[in-house]
Amino acid sequence: MVEPMSREERDAGNRKVKVGFLLLVTVSPPLITLLGDPTPAQLAVATGGGFLLGLLLVWYLSRLASEFTDGSRRLR
């Protein structure tokens, strides 16, 4: 039989999902910007904006997910 995941395994998996989501959101704006022949400054701004948006989304989704778990950070 398969045993339930340990807390460490769950945390490691959640961390990987968060990093993957952050990378996906960070890389998307510069790739879209490349369609319009951007300057390096425009690429940097698109990357920075994507990173900030990614951080905001990861933070929001983490808070939202914590409402559905029995963790100690549960919102009431």
mmJSON file of the N, C-alpha and C atoms, coordinates in Angstrom:
{"data_MODEL":{"atom_site":{
"group_PDB":["ATOM","ATOM","ATOM","ATOM","ATOM","ATOM","ATOM","ATOM","ATOM","ATOM","ATOM","ATOM","ATOM","ATOM","ATOM","ATOM","ATOM","ATOM","ATOM","ATOM","ATOM","ATOM","ATOM","ATOM","ATOM","ATOM","ATOM","ATOM","ATOM","ATOM","ATOM","ATOM","ATOM","ATOM","ATOM","ATOM","ATOM","ATOM","ATOM","ATOM","ATOM","ATOM","ATOM","ATOM","ATOM","ATOM","ATOM","ATOM","ATOM","ATOM","ATOM","ATOM","ATOM","ATOM","ATOM","ATOM","ATOM","ATOM","ATOM","ATOM","ATOM","ATOM","ATOM","ATOM","ATOM","ATOM","ATOM","ATOM","ATOM","ATOM","ATOM","ATOM","ATOM","ATOM","ATOM","ATOM","ATOM","ATOM","ATOM","ATOM","ATOM","ATOM","ATOM","ATOM","ATOM","ATOM","ATOM","ATOM","ATOM","ATOM","ATOM","ATOM","ATOM","ATOM","ATOM","ATOM","ATOM","ATOM","ATOM","ATOM","ATOM","ATOM","ATOM","ATOM","ATOM","ATOM","ATOM","ATOM","ATOM","ATOM","ATOM","ATOM","ATOM","ATOM","ATOM","ATOM","ATOM","ATOM","ATOM","ATOM","ATOM","ATOM","ATOM","ATOM","ATOM","ATOM","ATOM","ATOM","ATOM","ATOM","ATOM","ATOM","ATOM","ATOM","ATOM","ATOM","ATOM","ATOM","ATOM","ATOM","ATOM","ATOM","ATOM","ATOM","ATOM","ATOM","ATOM","ATOM","ATOM","ATOM","ATOM","ATOM","ATOM","ATOM","ATOM","ATOM","ATOM","ATOM","ATOM","ATOM","ATOM","ATOM","ATOM","ATOM","ATOM","ATOM","ATOM","ATOM","ATOM","ATOM","ATOM","ATOM","ATOM","ATOM","ATOM","ATOM","ATOM","ATOM","ATOM","ATOM","ATOM","ATOM","ATOM","ATOM","ATOM","ATOM","ATOM","ATOM","ATOM","ATOM","ATOM","ATOM","ATOM","ATOM","ATOM","ATOM","ATOM","ATOM","ATOM","ATOM","ATOM","ATOM","ATOM","ATOM","ATOM","ATOM","ATOM","ATOM","ATOM","ATOM","ATOM","ATOM","ATOM","ATOM","ATOM","ATOM","ATOM","ATOM","ATOM","ATOM","ATOM","ATOM","ATOM","ATOM","ATOM","ATOM","ATOM","ATOM"],
"id":[1,2,3,4,5,6,7,8,9,10,11,12,13,14,15,16,17,18,19,20,21,22,23,24,25,26,27,28,29,30,31,32,33,34,35,36,37,38,39,40,41,42,43,44,45,46,47,48,49,50,51,52,53,54,55,56,57,58,59,60,61,62,63,64,65,66,67,68,69,70,71,72,73,74,75,76,77,78,79,80,81,82,83,84,85,86,87,88,89,90,91,92,93,94,95,96,97,98,99,100,101,102,103,104,105,106,107,108,109,110,111,112,113,114,115,116,117,118,119,120,121,122,123,124,125,126,127,128,129,130,131,132,133,134,135,136,137,138,139,140,141,142,143,144,145,146,147,148,149,150,151,152,153,154,155,156,157,158,159,160,161,162,163,164,165,166,167,168,169,170,171,172,173,174,175,176,177,178,179,180,181,182,183,184,185,186,187,188,189,190,191,192,193,194,195,196,197,198,199,200,201,202,203,204,205,206,207,208,209,210,211,212,213,214,215,216,217,218,219,220,221,222,223,224,225,226,227,228],
"type_symbol":["N","C","C","N","C","C","N","C","C","N","C","C","N","C","C","N","C","C","N","C","C","N","C","C","N","C","C","N","C","C","N","C","C","N","C","C","N","C","C","N","C","C","N","C","C","N","C","C","N","C","C","N","C","C","N","C","C","N","C","C","N","C","C","N","C","C","N","C","C","N","C","C","N","C","C","N","C","C","N","C","C","N","C","C","N","C","C","N","C","C","N","C","C","N","C","C","N","C","C","N","C","C","N","C","C","N","C","C","N","C","C","N","C","C","N","C","C","N","C","C","N","C","C","N","C","C","N","C","C","N","C","C","N","C","C","N","C","C","N","C","C","N","C","C","N","C","C","N","C","C","N","C","C","N","C","C","N","C","C","N","C","C","N","C","C","N","C","C","N","C","C","N","C","C","N","C","C","N","C","C","N","C","C","N","C","C","N","C","C","N","C","C","N","C","C","N","C","C","N","C","C","N","C","C","N","C","C","N","C","C","N","C","C","N","C","C","N","C","C","N","C","C","N","C","C","N","C","C"],
"label_atom_id":["N","CA","C","N","CA","C","N","CA","C","N","CA","C","N","CA","C","N","CA","C","N","CA","C","N","CA","C","N","CA","C","N","CA","C","N","CA","C","N","CA","C","N","CA","C","N","CA","C","N","CA","C","N","CA","C","N","CA","C","N","CA","C","N","CA","C","N","CA","C","N","CA","C","N","CA","C","N","CA","C","N","CA","C","N","CA","C","N","CA","C","N","CA","C","N","CA","C","N","CA","C","N","CA","C","N","CA","C","N","CA","C","N","CA","C","N","CA","C","N","CA","C","N","CA","C","N","CA","C","N","CA","C","N","CA","C","N","CA","C","N","CA","C","N","CA","C","N","CA","C","N","CA","C","N","CA","C","N","CA","C","N","CA","C","N","CA","C","N","CA","C","N","CA","C","N","CA","C","N","CA","C","N","CA","C","N","CA","C","N","CA","C","N","CA","C","N","CA","C","N","CA","C","N","CA","C","N","CA","C","N","CA","C","N","CA","C","N","CA","C","N","CA","C","N","CA","C","N","CA","C","N","CA","C","N","CA","C","N","CA","C","N","CA","C","N","CA","C","N","CA","C","N","CA","C","N","CA","C","N","CA","C","N","CA","C"],
"label_alt_id":[null,null,null,null,null,null,null,null,null,null,null,null,null,null,null,null,null,null,null,null,null,null,null,null,null,null,null,null,null,null,null,null,null,null,null,null,null,null,null,null,null,null,null,null,null,null,null,null,null,null,null,null,null,null,null,null,null,null,null,null,null,null,null,null,null,null,null,null,null,null,null,null,null,null,null,null,null,null,null,null,null,null,null,null,null,null,null,null,null,null,null,null,null,null,null,null,null,null,null,null,null,null,null,null,null,null,null,null,null,null,null,null,null,null,null,null,null,null,null,null,null,null,null,null,null,null,null,null,null,null,null,null,null,null,null,null,null,null,null,null,null,null,null,null,null,null,null,null,null,null,null,null,null,null,null,null,null,null,null,null,null,null,null,null,null,null,null,null,null,null,null,null,null,null,null,null,null,null,null,null,null,null,null,null,null,null,null,null,null,null,null,null,null,null,null,null,null,null,null,null,null,null,null,null,null,null,null,null,null,null,null,null,null,null,null,null,null,null,null,null,null,null,null,null,null,null,null,null],
"label_comp_id":["MET","MET","MET","VAL","VAL","VAL","GLU","GLU","GLU","PRO","PRO","PRO","MET","MET","MET","SER","SER","SER","ARG","ARG","ARG","GLU","GLU","GLU","GLU","GLU","GLU","ARG","ARG","ARG","ASP","ASP","ASP","ALA","ALA","ALA","GLY","GLY","GLY","ASN","ASN","ASN","ARG","ARG","ARG","LYS","LYS","LYS","VAL","VAL","VAL","LYS","LYS","LYS","VAL","VAL","VAL","GLY","GLY","GLY","PHE","PHE","PHE","LEU","LEU","LEU","LEU","LEU","LEU","LEU","LEU","LEU","VAL","VAL","VAL","THR","THR","THR","VAL","VAL","VAL","SER","SER","SER","PRO","PRO","PRO","PRO","PRO","PRO","LEU","LEU","LEU","ILE","ILE","ILE","THR","THR","THR","LEU","LEU","LEU","LEU","LEU","LEU","GLY","GLY","GLY","ASP","ASP","ASP","PRO","PRO","PRO","THR","THR","THR","PRO","PRO","PRO","ALA","ALA","ALA","GLN","GLN","GLN","LEU","LEU","LEU","ALA","ALA","ALA","VAL","VAL","VAL","ALA","ALA","ALA","THR","THR","THR","GLY","GLY","GLY","GLY","GLY","GLY","GLY","GLY","GLY","PHE","PHE","PHE","LEU","LEU","LEU","LEU","LEU","LEU","GLY","GLY","GLY","LEU","LEU","LEU","LEU","LEU","LEU","LEU","LEU","LEU","VAL","VAL","VAL","TRP","TRP","TRP","TYR","TYR","TYR","LEU","LEU","LEU","SER","SER","SER","ARG","ARG","ARG","LEU","LEU","LEU","ALA","ALA","ALA","SER","SER","SER","GLU","GLU","GLU","PHE","PHE","PHE","THR","THR","THR","ASP","ASP","ASP","GLY","GLY","GLY","SER","SER","SER","ARG","ARG","ARG","ARG","ARG","ARG","LEU","LEU","LEU","ARG","ARG","ARG"],
"label_asym_id":["A","A","A","A","A","A","A","A","A","A","A","A","A","A","A","A","A","A","A","A","A","A","A","A","A","A","A","A","A","A","A","A","A","A","A","A","A","A","A","A","A","A","A","A","A","A","A","A","A","A","A","A","A","A","A","A","A","A","A","A","A","A","A","A","A","A","A","A","A","A","A","A","A","A","A","A","A","A","A","A","A","A","A","A","A","A","A","A","A","A","A","A","A","A","A","A","A","A","A","A","A","A","A","A","A","A","A","A","A","A","A","A","A","A","A","A","A","A","A","A","A","A","A","A","A","A","A","A","A","A","A","A","A","A","A","A","A","A","A","A","A","A","A","A","A","A","A","A","A","A","A","A","A","A","A","A","A","A","A","A","A","A","A","A","A","A","A","A","A","A","A","A","A","A","A","A","A","A","A","A","A","A","A","A","A","A","A","A","A","A","A","A","A","A","A","A","A","A","A","A","A","A","A","A","A","A","A","A","A","A","A","A","A","A","A","A","A","A","A","A","A","A","A","A","A","A","A","A"],
"label_entity_id":["1","1","1","1","1","1","1","1","1","1","1","1","1","1","1","1","1","1","1","1","1","1","1","1","1","1","1","1","1","1","1","1","1","1","1","1","1","1","1","1","1","1","1","1","1","1","1","1","1","1","1","1","1","1","1","1","1","1","1","1","1","1","1","1","1","1","1","1","1","1","1","1","1","1","1","1","1","1","1","1","1","1","1","1","1","1","1","1","1","1","1","1","1","1","1","1","1","1","1","1","1","1","1","1","1","1","1","1","1","1","1","1","1","1","1","1","1","1","1","1","1","1","1","1","1","1","1","1","1","1","1","1","1","1","1","1","1","1","1","1","1","1","1","1","1","1","1","1","1","1","1","1","1","1","1","1","1","1","1","1","1","1","1","1","1","1","1","1","1","1","1","1","1","1","1","1","1","1","1","1","1","1","1","1","1","1","1","1","1","1","1","1","1","1","1","1","1","1","1","1","1","1","1","1","1","1","1","1","1","1","1","1","1","1","1","1","1","1","1","1","1","1","1","1","1","1","1","1"],
"label_seq_id":[1,1,1,2,2,2,3,3,3,4,4,4,5,5,5,6,6,6,7,7,7,8,8,8,9,9,9,10,10,10,11,11,11,12,12,12,13,13,13,14,14,14,15,15,15,16,16,16,17,17,17,18,18,18,19,19,19,20,20,20,21,21,21,22,22,22,23,23,23,24,24,24,25,25,25,26,26,26,27,27,27,28,28,28,29,29,29,30,30,30,31,31,31,32,32,32,33,33,33,34,34,34,35,35,35,36,36,36,37,37,37,38,38,38,39,39,39,40,40,40,41,41,41,42,42,42,43,43,43,44,44,44,45,45,45,46,46,46,47,47,47,48,48,48,49,49,49,50,50,50,51,51,51,52,52,52,53,53,53,54,54,54,55,55,55,56,56,56,57,57,57,58,58,58,59,59,59,60,60,60,61,61,61,62,62,62,63,63,63,64,64,64,65,65,65,66,66,66,67,67,67,68,68,68,69,69,69,70,70,70,71,71,71,72,72,72,73,73,73,74,74,74,75,75,75,76,76,76],
"pdbx_PDB_ins_code":[null,null,null,null,null,null,null,null,null,null,null,null,null,null,null,null,null,null,null,null,null,null,null,null,null,null,null,null,null,null,null,null,null,null,null,null,null,null,null,null,null,null,null,null,null,null,null,null,null,null,null,null,null,null,null,null,null,null,null,null,null,null,null,null,null,null,null,null,null,null,null,null,null,null,null,null,null,null,null,null,null,null,null,null,null,null,null,null,null,null,null,null,null,null,null,null,null,null,null,null,null,null,null,null,null,null,null,null,null,null,null,null,null,null,null,null,null,null,null,null,null,null,null,null,null,null,null,null,null,null,null,null,null,null,null,null,null,null,null,null,null,null,null,null,null,null,null,null,null,null,null,null,null,null,null,null,null,null,null,null,null,null,null,null,null,null,null,null,null,null,null,null,null,null,null,null,null,null,null,null,null,null,null,null,null,null,null,null,null,null,null,null,null,null,null,null,null,null,null,null,null,null,null,null,null,null,null,null,null,null,null,null,null,null,null,null,null,null,null,null,null,null,null,null,null,null,null,null],
"Cartn_x":[0.832,0.0,0.87,0.278,0.984,0.654,1.691,1.494,1.229,0.589,0.362,1.684,1.648,2.849,3.192,4.471,4.902,4.792,4.869,4.791,5.936,7.131,8.29,8.105,7.554,7.31,6.263,5.245,4.201,4.748,5.554,6.15,7.085,7.877,8.788,8.004,6.933,6.097,5.442,4.928,4.311,5.324,6.542,7.594,7.923,7.99,8.275,7.164,5.928,4.801,4.858,5.158,5.242,6.353,7.524,8.649,8.324,7.734,7.355,6.34,5.349,4.343,4.976,5.866,6.547,7.389,8.112,8.915,8.041,6.935,6.037,5.489,5.042,4.478,5.572,6.785,7.882,8.335,8.367,8.897,7.871,6.601,5.57,5.615,5.66,5.672,6.869,8.101,9.196,9.053,8.517,8.327,7.294,6.245,5.242,5.838,6.672,7.312,8.24,8.851,9.757,9.055,7.756,7.015,7.057,7.344,7.328,8.694,9.782,11.147,11.48,11.534,11.733,13.201,13.406,14.744,15.088,16.372,16.729,16.033,15.831,15.14,13.69,13.044,11.666,11.586,12.568,12.605,12.805,13.675,13.919,12.659,11.953,10.713,9.665,9.564,8.598,8.947,10.231,10.652,10.375,10.714,10.455,8.968,8.18,6.731,6.161,6.655,6.211,6.586,7.793,8.236,7.359,7.075,6.22,4.807,4.289,2.964,2.975,4.034,4.152,4.193,4.966,5.018,3.647,2.95,1.619,0.659,0.698,-0.195,0.144,1.434,1.824,1.382,1.559,1.124,-0.388,-1.14,-2.596,-3.07,-2.521,-2.945,-2.542,-1.421,-1.016,-2.006,-2.415,-3.418,-4.739,-5.123,-6.378,-6.328,-5.232,-5.094,-5.058,-4.512,-4.429,-5.812,-6.798,-8.157,-8.754,-8.22,-8.773,-7.957,-6.939,-6.117,-6.293,-5.811,-5.897,-4.608,-3.878,-2.611,-2.798,-1.702,-1.76,-1.991,-1.811,-1.995,-3.393,-4.312,-5.662,-6.345,-6.936,-7.658,-9.068,-9.582,-10.95,-11.799],
"Cartn_y":[-1.188,0.0,1.243,2.309,3.581,4.372,4.861,5.66,7.115,7.866,9.283,10.045,11.159,11.99,12.597,12.718,13.392,14.899,15.618,17.084,17.657,17.061,17.536,17.323,16.169,15.897,16.849,17.109,18.032,19.445,19.89,21.223,21.337,20.289,20.303,20.356,19.6,19.629,20.982,21.565,22.889,23.937,23.833,24.783,24.68,23.455,23.259,23.834,23.651,24.202,25.728,26.313,27.772,28.325,27.691,28.154,27.993,26.876,26.668,27.689,27.977,28.972,30.353,30.696,31.986,32.111,31.068,31.113,31.264,30.555,30.647,32.06,32.655,34.005,35.033,34.822,35.761,35.756,34.606,34.489,34.894,34.836,35.111,36.533,37.599,38.943,39.229,38.838,39.096,38.333,37.123,36.369,37.04,37.556,38.276,39.572,40.234,41.478,41.238,40.07,39.768,39.806,39.694,39.764,41.157,42.177,43.55,44.187,43.418,43.931,44.958,44.534,45.468,45.848,46.927,47.312,46.486,46.435,45.712,46.274,47.58,48.178,47.699,47.601,47.117,45.656,44.865,43.472,43.388,44.252,44.258,44.654,45.657,46.088,44.974,44.308,43.213,42.065,41.769,40.701,41.079,42.31,42.77,42.792,43.267,43.28,41.881,40.963,39.575,38.948,39.276,38.741,39.267,40.568,41.143,40.563,40.426,39.823,38.376,37.649,36.268,36.165,37.05,37.052,37.331,38.295,38.633,37.452,36.79,35.652,34.469,34.195,33.098,33.401,34.63,35.024,34.854,35.355,35.274,33.817,33.02,31.625,30.842,31.195,30.539,30.851,32.108,32.477,31.782,31.739,31.095,29.598,28.954,27.519,27.227,28.142,27.889,27.876,28.464,28.42,27.015,26.192,24.861,23.768,24.148,23.157,23.316,22.363,22.42,22.948,23.762,24.287,25.3,25.631,26.581,28.005,28.252,29.604,29.8,28.97,29.02,30.342,30.957,32.216,31.923,32.779,32.582,33.772],
"Cartn_z":[0.0,0.0,0.0,-0.422,-0.468,0.79,1.426,2.634,2.262,3.141,2.865,2.802,2.098,1.99,3.337,3.578,4.801,4.598,5.683,5.625,4.784,4.903,4.154,2.654,2.279,0.861,0.289,1.065,0.614,0.455,1.419,1.333,0.134,-0.117,-1.265,-2.573,-2.668,-3.862,-4.069,-2.993,-3.093,-3.523,-2.997,-3.36,-4.851,-5.369,-6.794,-7.667,-7.255,-8.016,-8.011,-6.862,-6.77,-7.651,-7.618,-8.438,-9.919,-10.295,-11.689,-12.168,-11.349,-11.703,-11.824,-10.886,-10.926,-12.193,-12.562,-13.787,-15.025,-15.07,-16.216,-16.379,-15.285,-15.35,-15.63,-15.117,-15.338,-16.792,-17.429,-18.786,-19.845,-19.547,-20.55,-21.119,-20.305,-20.893,-21.806,-21.443,-22.379,-23.694,-23.636,-24.874,-25.774,-25.182,-25.968,-26.51,-25.715,-26.139,-27.321,-27.414,-28.522,-29.879,-29.896,-31.152,-31.766,-30.958,-31.45,-31.598,-31.669,-31.815,-30.732,-29.471,-28.36,-28.166,-27.432,-26.996,-25.75,-25.384,-24.151,-22.909,-22.874,-21.729,-21.659,-22.794,-22.812,-22.373,-22.776,-22.325,-20.822,-20.295,-18.846,-18.082,-18.586,-17.93,-17.993,-19.128,-19.259,-18.312,-18.186,-17.279,-15.826,-15.456,-14.086,-13.767,-14.717,-14.512,-14.386,-15.205,-15.11,-13.783,-13.291,-12.006,-10.874,-10.89,-9.846,-9.909,-11.109,-11.264,-10.776,-11.09,-10.63,-9.119,-8.482,-7.016,-6.418,-6.993,-6.503,-6.658,-7.798,-8.021,-7.117,-6.919,-6.026,-4.602,-4.173,-2.825,-2.681,-3.667,-3.602,-3.614,-4.512,-4.592,-3.349,-2.736,-1.487,-0.372,-0.289,0.723,0.458,-0.803,-1.163,-0.845,-1.153,-0.891,0.601,1.388,2.83,3.484,2.839,3.374,3.284,2.391,2.175,2.852,3.596,4.289,5.786,6.518,7.974,8.577,7.83,8.315,9.426,10.074,11.192,10.712,9.407,8.877,8.31,8.682,8.123,8.448,7.432,7.614,8.104,8.934,9.442,9.124],
"occupancy":[1.0,1.0,1.0,1.0,1.0,1.0,1.0,1.0,1.0,1.0,1.0,1.0,1.0,1.0,1.0,1.0,1.0,1.0,1.0,1.0,1.0,1.0,1.0,1.0,1.0,1.0,1.0,1.0,1.0,1.0,1.0,1.0,1.0,1.0,1.0,1.0,1.0,1.0,1.0,1.0,1.0,1.0,1.0,1.0,1.0,1.0,1.0,1.0,1.0,1.0,1.0,1.0,1.0,1.0,1.0,1.0,1.0,1.0,1.0,1.0,1.0,1.0,1.0,1.0,1.0,1.0,1.0,1.0,1.0,1.0,1.0,1.0,1.0,1.0,1.0,1.0,1.0,1.0,1.0,1.0,1.0,1.0,1.0,1.0,1.0,1.0,1.0,1.0,1.0,1.0,1.0,1.0,1.0,1.0,1.0,1.0,1.0,1.0,1.0,1.0,1.0,1.0,1.0,1.0,1.0,1.0,1.0,1.0,1.0,1.0,1.0,1.0,1.0,1.0,1.0,1.0,1.0,1.0,1.0,1.0,1.0,1.0,1.0,1.0,1.0,1.0,1.0,1.0,1.0,1.0,1.0,1.0,1.0,1.0,1.0,1.0,1.0,1.0,1.0,1.0,1.0,1.0,1.0,1.0,1.0,1.0,1.0,1.0,1.0,1.0,1.0,1.0,1.0,1.0,1.0,1.0,1.0,1.0,1.0,1.0,1.0,1.0,1.0,1.0,1.0,1.0,1.0,1.0,1.0,1.0,1.0,1.0,1.0,1.0,1.0,1.0,1.0,1.0,1.0,1.0,1.0,1.0,1.0,1.0,1.0,1.0,1.0,1.0,1.0,1.0,1.0,1.0,1.0,1.0,1.0,1.0,1.0,1.0,1.0,1.0,1.0,1.0,1.0,1.0,1.0,1.0,1.0,1.0,1.0,1.0,1.0,1.0,1.0,1.0,1.0,1.0,1.0,1.0,1.0,1.0,1.0,1.0,1.0,1.0,1.0,1.0,1.0,1.0],
"B_iso_or_equiv":[0.0,0.0,0.0,0.0,0.0,0.0,0.0,0.0,0.0,0.0,0.0,0.0,0.0,0.0,0.0,0.0,0.0,0.0,0.0,0.0,0.0,0.0,0.0,0.0,0.0,0.0,0.0,0.0,0.0,0.0,0.0,0.0,0.0,0.0,0.0,0.0,0.0,0.0,0.0,0.0,0.0,0.0,0.0,0.0,0.0,0.0,0.0,0.0,0.0,0.0,0.0,0.0,0.0,0.0,0.0,0.0,0.0,0.0,0.0,0.0,0.0,0.0,0.0,0.0,0.0,0.0,0.0,0.0,0.0,0.0,0.0,0.0,0.0,0.0,0.0,0.0,0.0,0.0,0.0,0.0,0.0,0.0,0.0,0.0,0.0,0.0,0.0,0.0,0.0,0.0,0.0,0.0,0.0,0.0,0.0,0.0,0.0,0.0,0.0,0.0,0.0,0.0,0.0,0.0,0.0,0.0,0.0,0.0,0.0,0.0,0.0,0.0,0.0,0.0,0.0,0.0,0.0,0.0,0.0,0.0,0.0,0.0,0.0,0.0,0.0,0.0,0.0,0.0,0.0,0.0,0.0,0.0,0.0,0.0,0.0,0.0,0.0,0.0,0.0,0.0,0.0,0.0,0.0,0.0,0.0,0.0,0.0,0.0,0.0,0.0,0.0,0.0,0.0,0.0,0.0,0.0,0.0,0.0,0.0,0.0,0.0,0.0,0.0,0.0,0.0,0.0,0.0,0.0,0.0,0.0,0.0,0.0,0.0,0.0,0.0,0.0,0.0,0.0,0.0,0.0,0.0,0.0,0.0,0.0,0.0,0.0,0.0,0.0,0.0,0.0,0.0,0.0,0.0,0.0,0.0,0.0,0.0,0.0,0.0,0.0,0.0,0.0,0.0,0.0,0.0,0.0,0.0,0.0,0.0,0.0,0.0,0.0,0.0,0.0,0.0,0.0,0.0,0.0,0.0,0.0,0.0,0.0,0.0,0.0,0.0,0.0,0.0,0.0],
"pdbx_formal_charge":[null,null,null,null,null,null,null,null,null,null,null,null,null,null,null,null,null,null,null,null,null,null,null,null,null,null,null,null,null,null,null,null,null,null,null,null,null,null,null,null,null,null,null,null,null,null,null,null,null,null,null,null,null,null,null,null,null,null,null,null,null,null,null,null,null,null,null,null,null,null,null,null,null,null,null,null,null,null,null,null,null,null,null,null,null,null,null,null,null,null,null,null,null,null,null,null,null,null,null,null,null,null,null,null,null,null,null,null,null,null,null,null,null,null,null,null,null,null,null,null,null,null,null,null,null,null,null,null,null,null,null,null,null,null,null,null,null,null,null,null,null,null,null,null,null,null,null,null,null,null,null,null,null,null,null,null,null,null,null,null,null,null,null,null,null,null,null,null,null,null,null,null,null,null,null,null,null,null,null,null,null,null,null,null,null,null,null,null,null,null,null,null,null,null,null,null,null,null,null,null,null,null,null,null,null,null,null,null,null,null,null,null,null,null,null,null,null,null,null,null,null,null,null,null,null,null,null,null],
"auth_seq_id":[1,1,1,2,2,2,3,3,3,4,4,4,5,5,5,6,6,6,7,7,7,8,8,8,9,9,9,10,10,10,11,11,11,12,12,12,13,13,13,14,14,14,15,15,15,16,16,16,17,17,17,18,18,18,19,19,19,20,20,20,21,21,21,22,22,22,23,23,23,24,24,24,25,25,25,26,26,26,27,27,27,28,28,28,29,29,29,30,30,30,31,31,31,32,32,32,33,33,33,34,34,34,35,35,35,36,36,36,37,37,37,38,38,38,39,39,39,40,40,40,41,41,41,42,42,42,43,43,43,44,44,44,45,45,45,46,46,46,47,47,47,48,48,48,49,49,49,50,50,50,51,51,51,52,52,52,53,53,53,54,54,54,55,55,55,56,56,56,57,57,57,58,58,58,59,59,59,60,60,60,61,61,61,62,62,62,63,63,63,64,64,64,65,65,65,66,66,66,67,67,67,68,68,68,69,69,69,70,70,70,71,71,71,72,72,72,73,73,73,74,74,74,75,75,75,76,76,76],
"auth_comp_id":["MET","MET","MET","VAL","VAL","VAL","GLU","GLU","GLU","PRO","PRO","PRO","MET","MET","MET","SER","SER","SER","ARG","ARG","ARG","GLU","GLU","GLU","GLU","GLU","GLU","ARG","ARG","ARG","ASP","ASP","ASP","ALA","ALA","ALA","GLY","GLY","GLY","ASN","ASN","ASN","ARG","ARG","ARG","LYS","LYS","LYS","VAL","VAL","VAL","LYS","LYS","LYS","VAL","VAL","VAL","GLY","GLY","GLY","PHE","PHE","PHE","LEU","LEU","LEU","LEU","LEU","LEU","LEU","LEU","LEU","VAL","VAL","VAL","THR","THR","THR","VAL","VAL","VAL","SER","SER","SER","PRO","PRO","PRO","PRO","PRO","PRO","LEU","LEU","LEU","ILE","ILE","ILE","THR","THR","THR","LEU","LEU","LEU","LEU","LEU","LEU","GLY","GLY","GLY","ASP","ASP","ASP","PRO","PRO","PRO","THR","THR","THR","PRO","PRO","PRO","ALA","ALA","ALA","GLN","GLN","GLN","LEU","LEU","LEU","ALA","ALA","ALA","VAL","VAL","VAL","ALA","ALA","ALA","THR","THR","THR","GLY","GLY","GLY","GLY","GLY","GLY","GLY","GLY","GLY","PHE","PHE","PHE","LEU","LEU","LEU","LEU","LEU","LEU","GLY","GLY","GLY","LEU","LEU","LEU","LEU","LEU","LEU","LEU","LEU","LEU","VAL","VAL","VAL","TRP","TRP","TRP","TYR","TYR","TYR","LEU","LEU","LEU","SER","SER","SER","ARG","ARG","ARG","LEU","LEU","LEU","ALA","ALA","ALA","SER","SER","SER","GLU","GLU","GLU","PHE","PHE","PHE","THR","THR","THR","ASP","ASP","ASP","GLY","GLY","GLY","SER","SER","SER","ARG","ARG","ARG","ARG","ARG","ARG","LEU","LEU","LEU","ARG","ARG","ARG"],
"auth_asym_id":["A","A","A","A","A","A","A","A","A","A","A","A","A","A","A","A","A","A","A","A","A","A","A","A","A","A","A","A","A","A","A","A","A","A","A","A","A","A","A","A","A","A","A","A","A","A","A","A","A","A","A","A","A","A","A","A","A","A","A","A","A","A","A","A","A","A","A","A","A","A","A","A","A","A","A","A","A","A","A","A","A","A","A","A","A","A","A","A","A","A","A","A","A","A","A","A","A","A","A","A","A","A","A","A","A","A","A","A","A","A","A","A","A","A","A","A","A","A","A","A","A","A","A","A","A","A","A","A","A","A","A","A","A","A","A","A","A","A","A","A","A","A","A","A","A","A","A","A","A","A","A","A","A","A","A","A","A","A","A","A","A","A","A","A","A","A","A","A","A","A","A","A","A","A","A","A","A","A","A","A","A","A","A","A","A","A","A","A","A","A","A","A","A","A","A","A","A","A","A","A","A","A","A","A","A","A","A","A","A","A","A","A","A","A","A","A","A","A","A","A","A","A","A","A","A","A","A","A"],
"auth_atom_id":["N","CA","C","N","CA","C","N","CA","C","N","CA","C","N","CA","C","N","CA","C","N","CA","C","N","CA","C","N","CA","C","N","CA","C","N","CA","C","N","CA","C","N","CA","C","N","CA","C","N","CA","C","N","CA","C","N","CA","C","N","CA","C","N","CA","C","N","CA","C","N","CA","C","N","CA","C","N","CA","C","N","CA","C","N","CA","C","N","CA","C","N","CA","C","N","CA","C","N","CA","C","N","CA","C","N","CA","C","N","CA","C","N","CA","C","N","CA","C","N","CA","C","N","CA","C","N","CA","C","N","CA","C","N","CA","C","N","CA","C","N","CA","C","N","CA","C","N","CA","C","N","CA","C","N","CA","C","N","CA","C","N","CA","C","N","CA","C","N","CA","C","N","CA","C","N","CA","C","N","CA","C","N","CA","C","N","CA","C","N","CA","C","N","CA","C","N","CA","C","N","CA","C","N","CA","C","N","CA","C","N","CA","C","N","CA","C","N","CA","C","N","CA","C","N","CA","C","N","CA","C","N","CA","C","N","CA","C","N","CA","C","N","CA","C","N","CA","C","N","CA","C","N","CA","C","N","CA","C","N","CA","C","N","CA","C"],
"pdbx_PDB_model_num":[1,1,1,1,1,1,1,1,1,1,1,1,1,1,1,1,1,1,1,1,1,1,1,1,1,1,1,1,1,1,1,1,1,1,1,1,1,1,1,1,1,1,1,1,1,1,1,1,1,1,1,1,1,1,1,1,1,1,1,1,1,1,1,1,1,1,1,1,1,1,1,1,1,1,1,1,1,1,1,1,1,1,1,1,1,1,1,1,1,1,1,1,1,1,1,1,1,1,1,1,1,1,1,1,1,1,1,1,1,1,1,1,1,1,1,1,1,1,1,1,1,1,1,1,1,1,1,1,1,1,1,1,1,1,1,1,1,1,1,1,1,1,1,1,1,1,1,1,1,1,1,1,1,1,1,1,1,1,1,1,1,1,1,1,1,1,1,1,1,1,1,1,1,1,1,1,1,1,1,1,1,1,1,1,1,1,1,1,1,1,1,1,1,1,1,1,1,1,1,1,1,1,1,1,1,1,1,1,1,1,1,1,1,1,1,1,1,1,1,1,1,1,1,1,1,1,1,1]
}}}
